[in-house]
Amino acid sequence: MALLKTVKKLTTRFKKQGKHFFANAWDAAGSGKRLKNWWPSSESVNSLLAANLETLRNRSRSAVRNNPAASNAIDSIVTNCIGTGIKPQSKAPDSSFKEDLQELWLEWKDEADVNGVCDFYGLQAMICQSMLEGGECFVRFRVKPNSGLVVPLQLQALEAEHLNDSVDMILSNGNVVKRGIEFNKDNERVAYHFYREHPGENSLFSNGESIRIPASEMLHIYKPMRLGQIRGVPWLSKVLLKLYELEQYDDAELVRKKTAALFAAFITRLDPESNLMGEGAENEEGMALAELEPGTVQLLEPGEDIKFSDPSDVGSSYEGFMRQQLRFVAMGMGISYEQLTGDLTQVNFSSIRAGLIEFRRRCEMLQRHTMIFQLCRPVWQRWLQLAVLSGELTLPENNRKYRSVKWIPQGWDWVDPLKDQKAQQMAVKNGFKSRSQVVSELGYDAEDIDNEIALDNQRADGLGLEYDSDPRQSKRS
């Protein structure tokens, strides 16, 4: 009985001290020697970003500028996610209205960029690039009535640095500004506080002044990693340290080989004053260098010797080590090793296809959840609203279906298109897919293709032309 009381007292004492007698349910929750230095922060994601985002963003941009692997990883994601553009297909029930709508969009897309550098689809690529590199990108609606635009709307893409994230305060109306983003009492975004110019711009007119822009006029494009996250994280963050150290290692190997290759031979001579190989005068460091020419035959005095340089190689493990490290980098970026490096020496048709399927699923998530939902959808809504207000379009009273749109990304190209065409054909024939769905997966509009086929057939019939590729020929025969 006394022993039991003693055990209870000790247990209570250790509990108060934060200690326990029992093993942890999870090994990773232990506190032994292996884990004594592993004490991660329990701060919220926004607090962590407040302390580290600027450094991560600067290092990410530096890596994209200077590191080919980092630049190629970002380009690979942008190319596969955006390609030639994520294009809208109106789902309005009136074919005449739909045709007018699509024609108006095609005219406007060339005027979408406020800087006039690219069209709307080029803006998509630039915004995606900026989001991946800097963690986020902002797009401001610029409404310009009486400007001569087909629809009085243009888009201004802004890098993450434009947001004045030094603003943290509670306003008199009860709103809270966190890292430059203003929230109301319901935790809804109501405004953004932006610098008038990029803070890194070396301009005489840059005085660090910031302005308040309503949230209704601004789009914030980023991929949140955790619930409640209000700022984006550069996509290279997980592999920046690995890329930096790997580049240093590779440079060290290159310099070592280059230095070793500078020395062709080393001469041992009996008389320090003799001129065995016709070397010149000593340099500032007291060294005399000789040069070898093709076809040289040199006689040596007794006891004299010459040894040619035999620099050590990087070793048989160099290639395997670099490949493994780059695989780790590719995994951290969510792409395949082959996409990162362009090295196809160790793949076959099945392995590269399996890798592409996984990567393209990730791209589809980025397309649907980020680029379409955060960028394309609100741009379409604002554009359609202004097109109606400017008198370019007329909507009926019950116009919900007339506002509906389907966004079609660029289709995927496979290594063996013949097999894929047969698979799609079987899926349509067996009723697993519609023809329109197959056409959409290829990145086209089924109605556009049908109209083009009808026009081609009409022109061929009018000219009396017959082609083996025309499926109508089999019916006629």
SEMIMAR-918206 format. One record per residue (C-alpha): x, y, z; residue in three letters. Coordinates in pm, whole numbers, padded with zeros to 5 digits, always signed. Example, Ala and Ser with C-alpha at 12.3 -4.5 7.8 and 13.67 -1.06 7.14 Angstrom:
<sites>
+01230-00450+00780ALA;+01367-00106+00714SER;
</sites>
This chain:
<sites>
+00000+00000+00000MET;+00282+00239+00087ALA;+00456+00150-00238LEU;+00142+00232-00438LEU;+00113+00573-00270LYS;+00480+00644-00350THR;+00427+00556-00719VAL;+00120+00785-00736LYS;+00314+01072-00581LYS;+00601+01030-00828LEU;+00358+01006-01119THR;+00185+01329-01012THR;+00519+01504-00974ARG;+00642+01396-01320PHE;+00312+01497-01479LYS;+00347+01844-01332LYS;+00696+01861-01477GLN;+00568+01758-01818GLY;+00725+01410-01800LYS;+00576+01065-01828HIS;+00672+00704-01781PHE;+00499+00559-02084PHE;+00621+00521-02441ALA;+00477+00758-02702ASN;+00199+00628-02922ALA;+00389+00771-03223TRP;+00763+00740-03260ASP;+00779+01089-03412ALA;+00630+01231-03090ALA;+00921+01106-02881GLY;+01192+01316-02721SER;+01490+01084-02722GLY;+01841+01151-02849LYS;+01739+01104-03212ARG;+01475+01378-03184LEU;+01632+01615-02931LYS;+01689+01886-03195ASN;+01352+01845-03367TRP;+01118+02100-03213TRP;+00914+02256-03497PRO;+00719+02575-03446SER;+00353+02563-03348SER;+00278+02906-03494GLU;+00007+02954-03753SER;+00096+02947-04121VAL;+00042+03323-04143ASN;+00284+03392-03857SER;+00544+03167-04020LEU;+00500+03344-04354LEU;+00526+03686-04190ALA;+00877+03598-04070ALA;+01003+03410-04376ASN;+00807+03501-04690LEU;+01027+03786-04811GLU;+01345+03577-04781THR;+01186+03278-04951LEU;+01055+03493-05235ARG;+01389+03666-05296ASN;+01577+03337-05299ARG;+01318+03179-05526SER;+01347+03459-05780ARG;+01728+03436-05763SER;+01714+03061-05826ALA;+01485+03105-06129VAL;+01722+03370-06270ARG;+02040+03168-06224ASN;+01965+02799-06176ASN;+01863+02607-06493PRO;+01692+02332-06292ALA;+01475+02582-06102ALA;+01388+02775-06417SER;+01304+02460-06612ASN;+01085+02324-06330ALA;+00875+02641-06327ILE;+00855+02654-06708ASP;+00747+02290-06724SER;+00452+02349-06490ILE;+00346+02669-06671VAL;+00373+02504-07013THR;+00161+02207-06912ASN;-00091+02400-06703CYS;-00149+02694-06939ILE;+00010+02610-07274GLY;-00164+02814-07543THR;-00431+02922-07295GLY;-00734+02810-07095ILE;-01017+02913-07326LYS;-01387+02980-07255PRO;-01673+02800-07427GLN;-02011+02964-07373SER;-02294+02730-07276LYS;-02571+02973-07372ALA;-02876+02792-07518PRO;-02912+03044-07805ASP;-02664+02958-08080SER;-02682+03306-08233SER;-02607+03472-07897PHE;-02325+03225-07834LYS;-02164+03304-08169GLU;-02176+03680-08104ASP;-02040+03625-07754LEU;-01745+03417-07872GLN;-01658+03667-08147GLU;-01665+03954-07898LEU;-01438+03759-07661TRP;-01189+03687-07938LEU;-01171+04059-08013GLU;-01131+04156-07648TRP;-00868+03896-07552LYS;-00611+04085-07761ASP;-00684+04403-07561GLU;-00693+04240-07216ALA;-00341+04335-07104ASP;-00322+04692-06976VAL;+00044+04700-07082ASN;-00030+04566-07430GLY;+00244+04303-07403VAL;+00034+03991-07462CYS;-00325+03872-07499ASP;-00539+03720-07221PHE;-00390+03375-07270TYR;-00039+03515-07250GLY;-00144+03692-06929LEU;-00253+03354-06791GLN;+00098+03219-06847ALA;+00264+03525-06690MET;+00033+03514-06388ILE;+00095+03143-06338CYS;+00471+03198-06370GLN;+00460+03479-06115SER;+00252+03269-05875MET;+00490+02974-05891LEU;+00802+03187-05859GLU;+00682+03437-05598GLY;+00410+03233-05432GLY;+00126+03461-05543GLU;+00019+03714-05802CYS;-00238+03994-05802PHE;-00460+04103-06091VAL;-00639+04439-06086ARG;-00950+04516-06290PHE;-00904+04842-06482ARG;-01240+04966-06611VAL;-01189+05217-06894LYS;-01508+05368-07039PRO;-01479+05572-07359ASN;-01138+05421-07428SER;-01215+05264-07766GLY;-01193+04909-07628LEU;-01448+04657-07755VAL;-01530+04594-07387VAL;-01412+04868-07145PRO;-01203+04635-06929LEU;-00832+04560-06901GLN;-00626+04358-06656LEU;-00314+04469-06469GLN;-00099+04185-06331ALA;+00108+04279-06025LEU;+00388+04089-05853GLU;+00359+03992-05487ALA;+00602+04267-05381GLU;+00344+04533-05468HIS;+00141+04440-05158LEU;+00248+04649-04858ASN;+00277+04362-04611ASP;+00421+04591-04343SER;+00068+04716-04272VAL;-00070+04538-03965ASP;-00332+04732-03771MET;-00684+04750-03634ILE;-00889+05025-03801LEU;-01146+05249-03635SER;-01434+05074-03816ASN;-01333+04740-03664GLY;-01159+04605-03975ASN;-00823+04434-03932VAL;-00531+04465-04172VAL;-00306+04156-04178LYS;+00006+04169-04392ARG;-00150+04433-04617GLY;-00486+04256-04657ILE;-00788+04414-04489GLU;-01058+04195-04334PHE;-01397+04291-04189ASN;-01554+04153-03870LYS;-01674+03844-04059ASP;-01315+03775-04171ASN;-01401+03861-04531GLU;-01149+04040-04752ARG;-01256+04396-04817VAL;-00941+04568-04945ALA;-00571+04541-05029TYR;-00302+04798-04945HIS;-00066+04832-05242PHE;+00244+05035-05317TYR;+00196+05269-05610ARG;+00517+05130-05760GLU;+00717+04815-05715HIS;+00922+04871-05395PRO;+01231+04739-05569GLY;+01203+04986-05856GLU;+01490+05235-05863ASN;+01275+05531-05951SER;+01280+05896-05846LEU;+00901+05879-05816PHE;+00898+05580-05578SER;+00831+05720-05230ASN;+00691+05407-05064GLY;+00335+05542-05067GLU;+00059+05282-05060SER;-00306+05304-05161ILE;-00615+05111-05056ARG;-00781+04909-05334ILE;-01122+04744-05274PRO;-01116+04365-05286ALA;-01386+04374-05556SER;-01128+04530-05791GLU;-00848+04284-05716MET;-00786+03914-05770LEU;-00541+03729-05545HIS;-00400+03423-05723ILE;-00225+03165-05501TYR;-00247+02805-05389LYS;-00313+02775-05013PRO;-00137+02490-04832MET;-00327+02519-04502ARG;-00667+02639-04388LEU;-00674+03010-04311GLY;-00362+03088-04515GLN;-00381+03441-04656ILE;-00052+03460-04852ARG;+00107+03228-05106GLY;+00434+03037-05069VAL;+00689+03014-05354PRO;+00673+02667-05505TRP;+01051+02628-05489LEU;+01057+02671-05111SER;+01092+02299-05034LYS;+01390+02254-05266VAL;+01570+02591-05252LEU;+01836+02474-05006LEU;+01891+02152-05200LYS;+01929+02342-05528LEU;+02167+02594-05372TYR;+02400+02334-05220GLU;+02381+02107-05525LEU;+02483+02396-05751GLU;+02777+02474-05521GLN;+02888+02111-05528TYR;+02866+02091-05906ASP;+03057+02418-05944ASP;+03329+02289-05709ALA;+03370+01976-05920GLU;+03391+02186-06236LEU;+03653+02420-06089VAL;+03854+02126-05957ARG;+03863+01961-06300LYS;+03941+02290-06470LYS;+04229+02362-06229THR;+04373+02013-06269ALA;+04357+02038-06648ALA;+04572+02353-06648LEU;+04881+02150-06549PHE;+05008+01926-06830ALA;+05335+01804-06673ALA;+05572+01846-06378PHE;+05953+01850-06428ILE;+06213+01730-06182THR;+06562+01854-06267ARG;+06908+01819-06106LEU;+07028+02170-06181ASP;+06781+02440-06076PRO;+06948+02681-06323GLU;+06913+02457-06629SER;+06651+02521-06896ASN;+06518+02177-06970LEU;+06198+02251-07162MET;+06269+02607-07274GLY;+06069+02764-06994GLU;+06049+03138-06970GLY;+06147+03373-06692ALA;+06001+03336-06347GLU;+05674+03513-06283ASN;+05580+03725-05982GLU;+05532+03411-05771GLU;+05877+03273-05862GLY;+05746+03004-06100MET;+05882+02938-06450ALA;+05638+02778-06694LEU;+05717+02585-07011ALA;+05496+02510-07309GLU;+05471+02191-07514LEU;+05419+02196-07890GLU;+05297+01912-08115PRO;+05577+01679-08224GLY;+05820+01786-07951THR;+06104+01538-07876VAL;+06289+01628-07560GLN;+06616+01469-07436LEU;+06660+01450-07061LEU;+06986+01461-06869GLU;+07074+01166-06644PRO;+06868+01186-06326GLY;+06614+01429-06469GLU;+06250+01327-06490ASP;+05918+01452-06626ILE;+05575+01343-06498LYS;+05258+01418-06689PHE;+04950+01528-06502SER;+04690+01261-06438ASP;+04406+01445-06261PRO;+04157+01228-06077SER;+03812+01194-06227ASP;+03495+01300-06051VAL;+03440+00936-05973GLY;+03189+00675-06076SER;+02943+00793-05811SER;+02911+01147-05948TYR;+02646+01072-06211GLU;+02437+00856-05980GLY;+02462+01111-05699PHE;+02356+01402-05921MET;+02068+01202-06067ARG;+01940+01106-05723GLN;+01958+01464-05595GLN;+01777+01597-05902LEU;+01510+01330-05855ARG;+01462+01465-05504PHE;+01428+01817-05644VAL;+01176+01699-05905ALA;+00974+01524-05636MET;+00966+01842-05429GLY;+00834+02037-05729MET;+00572+01777-05820GLY;+00721+01700-06162ILE;+00912+01404-06302SER;+01290+01378-06320TYR;+01269+01362-06699GLU;+01076+01689-06714GLN;+01325+01856-06483LEU;+01638+01750-06669THR;+01530+01637-07016GLY;+01719+01311-06951ASP;+01526+01025-07117LEU;+01801+00763-07104THR;+01640+00546-06835GLN;+01274+00550-06937VAL;+01053+00342-07159ASN;+00706+00405-07299PHE;+00522+00263-06998SER;+00727+00437-06729SER;+00718+00781-06886ILE;+00345+00752-06952ARG;+00277+00651-06591ALA;+00481+00949-06470GLY;+00297+01186-06701LEU;-00045+01064-06584ILE;+00038+01154-06223GLU;+00186+01491-06323PHE;-00111+01581-06542ARG;-00353+01508-06261ARG;-00165+01765-06055ARG;-00182+02009-06344CYS;-00558+01959-06371GLU;-00592+02043-06000MET;-00392+02361-06053LEU;-00599+02449-06357GLN;-00939+02392-06198ARG;-00884+02498-05836HIS;-00653+02794-05891THR;-00624+02932-06243MET;-00988+02883-06347ILE;-01157+02947-06013PHE;-00942+03238-05896GLN;-00863+03402-06233LEU;-01070+03294-06533CYS;-01409+03271-06359ARG;-01413+03624-06207PRO;-01263+03776-06524VAL;-01541+03623-06732TRP;-01808+03751-06493GLN;-01670+04107-06493ARG;-01614+04103-06869TRP;-01969+03982-06940LEU;-02112+04242-06703GLN;-01927+04527-06875LEU;-02007+04389-07221ALA;-02377+04417-07137VAL;-02342+04762-06974LEU;-02151+04894-07274SER;-02425+04774-07510GLY;-02214+04516-07694GLU;-02434+04229-07573LEU;-02799+04197-07472THR;-02905+03939-07216LEU;-03263+03816-07169PRO;-03433+03855-06830GLU;-03377+03496-06717ASN;-03010+03489-06818ASN;-02846+03245-06577ARG;-02784+02990-06851LYS;-02658+03262-07082TYR;-02384+03347-06831ARG;-02270+02985-06799SER;-01928+02902-06942VAL;-01697+02603-06969LYS;-01321+02656-06957TRP;-01115+02431-07183ILE;-00739+02393-07119PRO;-00503+02293-07396GLN;-00521+01922-07468GLY;-00250+01673-07374TRP;-00021+01521-07636ASP;+00076+01158-07581TRP;+00378+00963-07697VAL;+00165+00723-07902ASP;-00139+00919-08033PRO;-00266+00623-08240LEU;-00338+00415-07930LYS;-00508+00709-07762ASP;-00723+00781-08067GLN;-00840+00419-08070LYS;-00910+00428-07697ALA;-01116+00747-07733GLN;-01301+00598-08028GLN;-01390+00288-07825MET;-01500+00503-07528ALA;-01741+00700-07747VAL;-01864+00385-07925LYS;-01930+00205-07595ASN;-02107+00507-07446GLY;-01846+00581-07178PHE;-01778+00929-07318LYS;-01949+01176-07542SER;-01784+01307-07855ARG;-01799+01658-07710SER;-01610+01544-07402GLN;-01337+01388-07615VAL;-01303+01707-07819VAL;-01286+01917-07498SER;-01008+01694-07361GLU;-00813+01770-07677LEU;-00852+02142-07604GLY;-01108+02227-07874TYR;-01473+02329-07900ASP;-01694+02057-08050ALA;-01928+02311-08209GLU;-01637+02489-08378ASP;-01510+02161-08517ILE;-01857+02064-08643ASP;-01896+02398-08820ASN;-01551+02365-08978GLU;-01627+02010-09097ILE;-01958+02124-09245ALA;-01789+02409-09431LEU;-01512+02178-09555ASP;-01769+01927-09684ASN;-01973+02201-09849GLN;-01666+02344-10023ARG;-01548+01998-10134ALA;-01892+01910-10274ASP;-01914+02240-10458GLY;-01578+02178-10625LEU;-01650+01812-10695GLY;-01367+01693-10470LEU;-01354+01353-10301GLU;-01111+01249-10029TYR;-01041+00909-09880ASP;-01045+01076-09538SER;-01411+01179-09585ASP;-01623+00928-09384PRO;-01919+01001-09612ARG;-01747+00816-09895GLN;-01802+00479-09728SER;-02176+00549-09696LYS;-02203+00648-10063ARG;-02031+00332-10177SER;
</sites>
